[in-house]
């Protein structure tokens, strides 16, 4: 497993709302203090739409992508899709993955809180297995996104010249 946990957080658009972890896979069984610490890592204060945030939670790196979903009459809800990654993994690889999932869902008008909740396990396993996921009738091909990222991040090997003994 690449990701330890996939988490969805929300800051509601209605007045007096407070941030909350709305769903996690595998599910969380944390005390309120641990839950608050994780929430502040996944949905940091001052988060803006279409931005990434990096953080640490215990021995894991956390990468979060923030986006909005219009669900209320007052204003949009702010969400983050976050991954708890194993300690030594490069979070830069997962930024385009998170953005790709959210953008495809947005373009196909399936980016709602309920659909995110219902498909968090699918998203979690799709990222870990680097394969196509199916959300409703919409396929999201993560294997191509992973392949493009690996090509971009792979440094070309230098051409060696001369003789070696």
C-alpha positions in Angstrom: 0.0 0.0 0.0 1.3 3.4 -1.0 -1.3 5.4 0.9 -2.1 4.6 4.5 -5.4 6.5 4.5 -7.6 8.6 2.2 -9.5 11.4 3.9 -12.2 13.8 2.9 -12.6 17.0 5.0 -15.2 19.8 4.7 -15.7 23.4 5.7 -19.4 24.1 5.1 -20.4 27.2 3.3 -23.2 28.1 5.7 -22.6 30.6 8.5 -21.0 29.3 11.8 -19.9 26.0 10.2 -16.7 24.4 11.4 -14.2 22.1 9.6 -14.8 18.4 10.0 -13.5 15.1 8.7 -16.5 13.7 6.8 -15.1 10.3 5.7 -11.9 8.3 5.8 -10.9 5.0 4.3 -9.8 2.9 6.3 -12.1 4.4 8.8 -10.7 6.5 11.7 -10.9 5.6 15.3 -9.2 8.5 16.9 -9.7 10.4 20.1 -10.9 14.0 19.7 -7.4 15.4 20.1 -5.9 13.2 17.4 -8.8 13.8 15.2 -8.4 17.6 15.6 -4.6 17.3 14.8 -5.3 15.3 11.7 -8.1 17.7 10.6 -5.7 20.7 10.9 -3.1 18.8 8.8 -5.6 17.9 6.1 -7.6 21.1 6.1 -5.1 23.8 7.3 -6.4 27.3 8.3 -6.3 29.6 5.3 -6.7 26.9 2.6 -7.8 28.3 -0.7 -9.6 26.6 -3.6 -7.5 24.7 -6.1 -4.4 24.7 -3.9 -2.3 21.9 -2.4 -1.0 21.6 1.1 1.7 19.4 2.5 2.0 18.4 6.1 3.1 15.6 8.5 0.9 13.5 10.8 2.8 11.1 13.1 5.1 9.2 10.8 3.2 10.0 7.6 3.4 12.7 5.0 0.0 14.3 4.1 -0.9 15.8 0.8 -4.2 17.6 0.4 -6.0 19.2 -2.6 -8.7 21.7 -1.9 -11.7 22.3 -4.1 -15.3 23.6 -3.8 -18.6 22.0 -4.4 -21.7 24.2 -4.7 -24.3 22.6 -2.4 -25.8 25.4 -0.4 -27.7 28.5 -1.3 -25.4 30.7 0.8 -22.0 29.9 -0.6 -19.8 26.9 -1.7 -18.5 24.3 0.6 -14.8 23.9 0.8 -13.5 20.3 0.6 -10.1 18.7 0.7 -9.2 15.2 -0.6 -6.1 14.1 1.4 -3.7 11.2 1.3 -1.6 10.0 4.2 1.5 8.7 2.5 4.2 6.4 3.8 7.1 8.4 5.2 9.6 8.3 2.3 7.2 8.8 -0.6 7.4 12.0 -2.7 4.1 13.9 -2.3 4.7 15.7 -5.6 3.7 12.6 -7.5 0.3 12.6 -6.0 -0.6 16.3 -6.6 -1.7 15.7 -10.2 -3.5 12.5 -9.3 -5.7 14.3 -6.7 -6.4 17.2 -9.1 -7.2 14.8 -12.0 -9.8 12.9 -10.0 -11.5 16.1 -8.8 -11.4 17.7 -12.3 -12.9 14.7 -14.0 -15.6 14.5 -11.4 -16.3 18.2 -11.8 -16.4 18.1 -15.6 -18.9 15.2 -15.5 -21.0 17.0 -12.8 -20.6 14.2 -10.3 -18.6 16.2 -7.7 -20.9 16.0 -4.7 -20.3 15.2 -1.1 -22.5 12.1 -1.3 -20.6 10.7 -4.3 -17.2 11.4 -2.6 -18.4 9.6 0.5 -19.7 6.6 -1.4 -16.6 6.3 -3.5 -13.7 7.0 -1.1 -12.8 3.3 -1.0 -12.7 3.1 -4.8 -10.5 6.2 -4.9 -8.2 4.8 -2.2 -7.6 1.5 -4.0 -7.4 3.2 -7.5 -4.5 5.3 -6.2 -2.8 2.4 -4.5 -3.1 0.1 -7.5 -2.5 2.9 -10.1 -5.5 1.7 -12.2 -8.7 3.0 -13.7 -11.5 3.6 -11.2 -15.2 3.8 -12.0 -17.3 6.4 -10.3 -20.9 5.9 -11.3 -20.7 5.6 -15.1 -17.6 7.7 -15.4 -14.2 5.9 -15.7 -11.2 7.8 -14.4 -8.0 6.3 -15.8 -5.3 6.8 -13.2 -2.8 4.6 -14.9 -2.2 7.1 -17.6 -1.8 9.9 -15.1 0.7 7.9 -13.1 2.6 7.0 -16.3 2.8 10.7 -17.4 4.0 11.7 -13.9 6.7 9.1 -13.8 8.0 10.1 -17.2 8.1 13.7 -16.2 9.8 13.1 -12.9 12.3 10.5 -14.1 15.7 12.1 -14.7 17.4 11.1 -17.9 20.6 9.1 -17.3 23.7 10.9 -18.4 25.6 9.6 -21.4 29.0 8.3 -20.2 32.1 9.0 -22.3 35.6 7.8 -21.9 37.1 4.5 -20.8 36.8 2.9 -17.5 39.2 0.3 -16.0 
